[in-house]
């Protein structure tokens, strides 16, 4: 059984495979965005995110194996590390695949600089 549990007028029922608009109206799926709190700017691209992370001391991490293989074994992700910690931020290379799990990972590692908001 797959679907969404919907609560209306004191009654709970399972709606199987609801259309996207219906699940949004029911409060099921909401789009999220990453907000850079010091500037109040919503992150809309990796270029923008990389600039903001660099200002916080994060650097792009390039795997040695992928570089030695001429990029043939390069993972489909971007990674950032901070020299002062053991933290690593891993993101999908395609910004369209950048989801709330990745956003919250950034927020946890940069608590004062980012927030996840509903759009």
N, C-alpha and C positions, 0 to 999 in steps of 0.2 A: 504494500500500500504506500503510495507516494502522494503527496499533496500538501496542503496547508490547512492547519486548524484555524477556523474563523469563529470569533465570538461576537454574536449579535443578539441584542434584546434578551440577554440572559441565557442564550442557548449556544452551545458549542457544537460545531459540526465540521467534518472533514470535507474539504473541497479538493477533489483530485485534479491535478494538473491545471490550475487556474491560469487564465491569460495574464500576461505581465501587468497590464493596467489594473486588473482586479486585485492582484496581490499587493501592488503599490497602494491602492486605495484602502486595503485592509490593514495596512501598516506592516506588511511583510518585508518587502525589499525596498531599501532606500539606497540611493547612490551616495557615496562618500567622497570627500575631497580632503586633500592635505593642505592645511593652512599654515603658512609661515607667520607665527604670531608677532615677531618684532615689526614686520613690514605690513602685516594684514593682507598679504598677497596669497592667493590660492595657487599652488604649484600646478602648472599646466603642461610642463615638459621636463624631460630629463636634463636639458641644458640649464633650466632654471633651478632645478633641484640640486644639480652638481655645484652650481655657484654658491648656493646657500649652505650646502654641506662643507664645501671648501672653506668658507668663512668660519665654520665651527671647528676646523682642524681635521676634517675627513679628507682622505685621498683615495683616488681610484686605485683599486687593487688589480693587478694583472697577474694571472697565474703563470708561473714559470714554465709549466709543461705546455701550455697553449702557445706561449711565445716561442719556445724551442721548436715546436712542430709547425711553425709558420702560421699559426692561427687555425690549423685544420681541426684541432681538437678543442677549440674554444667552446666553452659552455654557453648556452643561450641565456646568459645573465650578466648583469653588471654587479660589481662588488666594490664596496668602499670600506676602508679600515682607518682606524685612528691610532697613531703611533703610541699615544699615551694609555691605550687600553687594549684588551684582547677582543673587543667587539668587532663584528663584521656585519655589514648590511648587504644583503643579497637581493637583487631586484631582477625581474625579467627584462630582457633586452628590448622587448616591444612594450612601449608605454601603454598601449591598449590593454595589456595584461596586468598592469599595475593596479593591485586591488587593496582592499582595506587591511588585509593581513600584512602587506608590505608597509602600508602607511603606519599602522600601529607599531611595527618594528622600529620604524624611524622615530616615532614619538617616544617610545620607551627609552631609546638611547640618546634622545635629545629633548628631555622633558620641557625645558623652558623655551624651546625654539619652534616647536611644531605642535599642532593639534589636529585631530580628525573631526570634520564637521559633516553634517548632512547637507546635501545640495538639493 
